[in-house]
Amino acid sequence: MSWVVDTCVLIDILEADPDFGRASALCLHKHLNAGLHIAPVTMIELSPAFKGDLSAQKEFLRLCGVHFDMNWEEANLIQAHRAWNTYIQKKRLKAVGKRPVADIMIGAFALRFDGLITRNPKDFKPWFPKLELVVPGTSSA
């Protein structure tokens, strides 16, 4: 099928991050033939990195081989709904720290693909234990 790319991986590449940029680029290159996509919320998260220039952002994604035209589906909504509820229940018990809703949306979206390429597996595993995660710069990448 194909893989979903987390926002942080794309920012690593865009900013040529000295610690993570090369590993992130190599990881995307390795998974390119399977297909690469982003969740709709990632388009929003990337906006500040491009100073709101949507054309430049789309061109960057095209150059990276990342598709940005996949729609949010009802199955994504259901998965995100469940995960966010679980998170809020645990947060009320002070059992977890702060978690942005965007991560829940990205994880839910990634469930319908082969998995998620991210540097932050701990942000996704508690809410999506069955989600396959690939971390750039590790043996799984």
Sequence and secondary structure as in RCSB ss.txt:
>XXXX:A:sequence
MSWVVDTCVLIDILEADPDFGRASALCLHKHLNAGLHIAPVTMIELSPAFKGDLSAQKEFLRLCGVHFDMNWEEA
NLIQAHRAWNTYIQKKRLKAVGKRPVADIMIGAFALRFDGLITRNPKDFKPWFPKLELVVPGTSSA
>XXXX:A:secstr
  EEE HHHHHHHHTT TTTHHHHHHHHHHHGGG EE  HHHHHHHGGGGTT HHHHHHHHHHHTEE      HH
HHHHHHHHHHHHHHHHHTT S    HHHHHHHHHHTTSSEEE S GGGTTTT TT  EE TTSTT 
